[in-house]
Amino acid sequence: MGLFSKEIVVPPNTAGVVFKDSQFQEVLGPGKHRLPNSDNYLTVMLPQVSKMLLVTNQEVLSKDNIAFRFSYFVFYRIADPKLFLEKVNFDRNGYNMIYEAEQKLQALIQIEIRNILSGLQSEELNEQRSSLTTLRTDRMDAVAADLGLELLDVTLRDLTFPKNIQDLFAKQLESKIRSKTDLENARTVVATARALKNAAEMMKDDENMRFMHYLETISKIAEKGKHSFVIGDRELWKGDKS
């Protein structure tokens, strides 16, 4: 193009969207490019790296009408620069267009998340916090794609119940732990009783064990100072009564 051209430098991780007379021409990748040196040409730079959107302090009612607040992250990137620019009010300041797209994305995703969380009981929400971290759905992907974006992830940041509800959950957890401990203790008692019963059965049927039991009984009686005692029908010991 020689003297009638100008050099355009597209930074790394960026797409350069070229327009001529306000009509889309092409998308330029990172690097140096030459375009006609004319005011009829306009290049808009759009980032291609992933971006993060934080949405905080959202309030909703659970299925059992318990109010709670939640926050979440949205990770996305501009996947189709041409479609993206068609969905927002055109502005040479890319930040303004990205902000507008984020507001649209946030509104649509927020409705979807509210539908998910409001369909659960408060106890389920409290117990399933770890499994609820990823909230991304096919519908969210479709909404993002319609804006020229690729949705990478939607992650729950935190979920908070009112103080009085937190206290109830704490008492409930304490009760469950106590019940579990009582159950383990009961199992131990039953196991011990079963072991003693088995031992008694074994002693009853074993002659050697029976003899050892006799000897133990004799020793205990002798310790009490008695002078004579009988086991079965035989007098085994007769001491001096004086």
Contacts in CASP RR format, 6 or more apart in sequence:
PFRMAT RR
TARGET T0000
AUTHOR 0000-0000-0000
METHOD contacts of the structure
MODEL  1
MGLFSKEIVVPPNTAGVVFKDSQFQEVLGPGKHRLPNSDNYLTVMLPQVS
KMLLVTNQEVLSKDNIAFRFSYFVFYRIADPKLFLEKVNFDRNGYNMIYE
AEQKLQALIQIEIRNILSGLQSEELNEQRSSLTTLRTDRMDAVAADLGLE
LLDVTLRDLTFPKNIQDLFAKQLESKIRSKTDLENARTVVATARALKNAA
EMMKDDENMRFMHYLETISKIAEKGKHSFVIGDRELWKGDKS
1 34 0 8 1.000
1 35 0 8 1.000
1 36 0 8 1.000
1 37 0 8 1.000
3 37 0 8 1.000
4 36 0 8 1.000
4 37 0 8 1.000
5 34 0 8 1.000
5 35 0 8 1.000
5 36 0 8 1.000
5 37 0 8 1.000
6 34 0 8 1.000
6 35 0 8 1.000
6 36 0 8 1.000
6 37 0 8 1.000
7 32 0 8 1.000
7 33 0 8 1.000
7 34 0 8 1.000
8 16 0 8 1.000
8 28 0 8 1.000
8 32 0 8 1.000
8 33 0 8 1.000
8 34 0 8 1.000
8 35 0 8 1.000
8 43 0 8 1.000
9 31 0 8 1.000
9 32 0 8 1.000
9 33 0 8 1.000
10 16 0 8 1.000
10 28 0 8 1.000
10 29 0 8 1.000
10 30 0 8 1.000
10 31 0 8 1.000
10 32 0 8 1.000
10 33 0 8 1.000
10 45 0 8 1.000
11 30 0 8 1.000
11 45 0 8 1.000
12 30 0 8 1.000
13 30 0 8 1.000
13 47 0 8 1.000
13 48 0 8 1.000
13 49 0 8 1.000
14 29 0 8 1.000
14 30 0 8 1.000
14 45 0 8 1.000
14 46 0 8 1.000
14 47 0 8 1.000
14 48 0 8 1.000
15 27 0 8 1.000
15 28 0 8 1.000
15 29 0 8 1.000
15 45 0 8 1.000
15 46 0 8 1.000
15 48 0 8 1.000
15 78 0 8 1.000
15 81 0 8 1.000
16 27 0 8 1.000
16 28 0 8 1.000
16 29 0 8 1.000
16 43 0 8 1.000
16 44 0 8 1.000
16 45 0 8 1.000
16 46 0 8 1.000
16 81 0 8 1.000
17 24 0 8 1.000
17 26 0 8 1.000
17 27 0 8 1.000
17 28 0 8 1.000
17 43 0 8 1.000
17 44 0 8 1.000
17 45 0 8 1.000
17 46 0 8 1.000
17 81 0 8 1.000
17 82 0 8 1.000
17 85 0 8 1.000
18 24 0 8 1.000
18 25 0 8 1.000
18 26 0 8 1.000
18 27 0 8 1.000
18 28 0 8 1.000
18 35 0 8 1.000
18 41 0 8 1.000
18 42 0 8 1.000
18 43 0 8 1.000
19 25 0 8 1.000
19 41 0 8 1.000
19 42 0 8 1.000
19 43 0 8 1.000
19 44 0 8 1.000
20 40 0 8 1.000
20 41 0 8 1.000
20 42 0 8 1.000
21 40 0 8 1.000
22 42 0 8 1.000
24 82 0 8 1.000
24 85 0 8 1.000
25 41 0 8 1.000
27 81 0 8 1.000
27 82 0 8 1.000
28 43 0 8 1.000
35 41 0 8 1.000
35 43 0 8 1.000
42 92 0 8 1.000
44 85 0 8 1.000
44 92 0 8 1.000
44 94 0 8 1.000
45 94 0 8 1.000
46 78 0 8 1.000
46 81 0 8 1.000
46 84 0 8 1.000
46 85 0 8 1.000
46 94 0 8 1.000
46 98 0 8 1.000
47 77 0 8 1.000
47 78 0 8 1.000
47 98 0 8 1.000
48 77 0 8 1.000
48 78 0 8 1.000
49 77 0 8 1.000
50 75 0 8 1.000
50 76 0 8 1.000
50 77 0 8 1.000
50 152 0 8 1.000
51 75 0 8 1.000
51 76 0 8 1.000
51 77 0 8 1.000
51 98 0 8 1.000
52 73 0 8 1.000
52 74 0 8 1.000
52 75 0 8 1.000
53 73 0 8 1.000
53 74 0 8 1.000
53 75 0 8 1.000
53 76 0 8 1.000
53 102 0 8 1.000
53 105 0 8 1.000
53 106 0 8 1.000
54 71 0 8 1.000
54 72 0 8 1.000
54 73 0 8 1.000
54 74 0 8 1.000
54 157 0 8 1.000
55 71 0 8 1.000
55 72 0 8 1.000
55 73 0 8 1.000
55 74 0 8 1.000
55 106 0 8 1.000
55 109 0 8 1.000
55 110 0 8 1.000
56 71 0 8 1.000
56 157 0 8 1.000
57 69 0 8 1.000
57 71 0 8 1.000
58 69 0 8 1.000
58 70 0 8 1.000
58 71 0 8 1.000
58 72 0 8 1.000
58 110 0 8 1.000
58 113 0 8 1.000
58 114 0 8 1.000
59 67 0 8 1.000
59 68 0 8 1.000
59 69 0 8 1.000
60 67 0 8 1.000
60 68 0 8 1.000
60 70 0 8 1.000
60 114 0 8 1.000
60 117 0 8 1.000
60 118 0 8 1.000
61 67 0 8 1.000
61 68 0 8 1.000
61 118 0 8 1.000
62 68 0 8 1.000
62 117 0 8 1.000
62 118 0 8 1.000
62 119 0 8 1.000
62 120 0 8 1.000
62 121 0 8 1.000
62 122 0 8 1.000
62 125 0 8 1.000
63 118 0 8 1.000
63 119 0 8 1.000
63 120 0 8 1.000
63 121 0 8 1.000
63 122 0 8 1.000
64 121 0 8 1.000
64 122 0 8 1.000
66 122 0 8 1.000
66 161 0 8 1.000
66 162 0 8 1.000
66 165 0 8 1.000
67 162 0 8 1.000
68 122 0 8 1.000
68 125 0 8 1.000
68 159 0 8 1.000
68 160 0 8 1.000
68 161 0 8 1.000
68 162 0 8 1.000
68 165 0 8 1.000
69 159 0 8 1.000
69 160 0 8 1.000
70 113 0 8 1.000
70 117 0 8 1.000
70 156 0 8 1.000
70 157 0 8 1.000
70 158 0 8 1.000
70 159 0 8 1.000
70 160 0 8 1.000
71 156 0 8 1.000
71 157 0 8 1.000
71 158 0 8 1.000
72 113 0 8 1.000
72 135 0 8 1.000
72 154 0 8 1.000
72 155 0 8 1.000
72 156 0 8 1.000
72 157 0 8 1.000
73 153 0 8 1.000
73 154 0 8 1.000
73 155 0 8 1.000
73 157 0 8 1.000
74 105 0 8 1.000
74 106 0 8 1.000
74 109 0 8 1.000
74 151 0 8 1.000
74 153 0 8 1.000
74 154 0 8 1.000
75 151 0 8 1.000
75 152 0 8 1.000
75 153 0 8 1.000
75 154 0 8 1.000
75 155 0 8 1.000
76 105 0 8 1.000
76 144 0 8 1.000
76 149 0 8 1.000
76 150 0 8 1.000
76 151 0 8 1.000
76 152 0 8 1.000
77 149 0 8 1.000
77 150 0 8 1.000
77 152 0 8 1.000
78 84 0 8 1.000
78 98 0 8 1.000
78 148 0 8 1.000
78 149 0 8 1.000
78 150 0 8 1.000
79 145 0 8 1.000
79 148 0 8 1.000
79 149 0 8 1.000
79 150 0 8 1.000
80 148 0 8 1.000
80 149 0 8 1.000
83 147 0 8 1.000
83 148 0 8 1.000
84 97 0 8 1.000
84 101 0 8 1.000
84 147 0 8 1.000
84 148 0 8 1.000
84 149 0 8 1.000
85 97 0 8 1.000
87 101 0 8 1.000
87 104 0 8 1.000
87 146 0 8 1.000
87 147 0 8 1.000
87 148 0 8 1.000
88 97 0 8 1.000
88 100 0 8 1.000
88 101 0 8 1.000
89 96 0 8 1.000
89 97 0 8 1.000
89 100 0 8 1.000
90 97 0 8 1.000
91 97 0 8 1.000
101 147 0 8 1.000
101 149 0 8 1.000
104 147 0 8 1.000
105 143 0 8 1.000
105 144 0 8 1.000
105 147 0 8 1.000
105 149 0 8 1.000
108 140 0 8 1.000
108 143 0 8 1.000
109 140 0 8 1.000
109 143 0 8 1.000
109 154 0 8 1.000
112 135 0 8 1.000
112 137 0 8 1.000
112 139 0 8 1.000
112 140 0 8 1.000
112 143 0 8 1.000
113 135 0 8 1.000
113 154 0 8 1.000
116 135 0 8 1.000
116 137 0 8 1.000
117 125 0 8 1.000
117 132 0 8 1.000
117 159 0 8 1.000
120 128 0 8 1.000
122 161 0 8 1.000
122 165 0 8 1.000
123 169 0 8 1.000
123 172 0 8 1.000
125 132 0 8 1.000
125 159 0 8 1.000
126 161 0 8 1.000
126 169 0 8 1.000
129 156 0 8 1.000
129 159 0 8 1.000
132 156 0 8 1.000
132 159 0 8 1.000
133 155 0 8 1.000
133 156 0 8 1.000
134 153 0 8 1.000
134 154 0 8 1.000
134 155 0 8 1.000
134 156 0 8 1.000
135 154 0 8 1.000
135 155 0 8 1.000
135 156 0 8 1.000
136 151 0 8 1.000
136 153 0 8 1.000
136 154 0 8 1.000
137 154 0 8 1.000
140 151 0 8 1.000
140 154 0 8 1.000
141 151 0 8 1.000
143 151 0 8 1.000
144 150 0 8 1.000
144 151 0 8 1.000
145 151 0 8 1.000
161 169 0 8 1.000
202 209 0 8 1.000
203 209 0 8 1.000
203 210 0 8 1.000
203 213 0 8 1.000
204 210 0 8 1.000
214 231 0 8 1.000
217 231 0 8 1.000
218 229 0 8 1.000
218 231 0 8 1.000
218 236 0 8 1.000
218 237 0 8 1.000
221 229 0 8 1.000
222 237 0 8 1.000
227 237 0 8 1.000
227 238 0 8 1.000
227 239 0 8 1.000
227 240 0 8 1.000
227 241 0 8 1.000
228 235 0 8 1.000
228 237 0 8 1.000
228 238 0 8 1.000
228 239 0 8 1.000
229 235 0 8 1.000
229 236 0 8 1.000
229 237 0 8 1.000
230 236 0 8 1.000
END
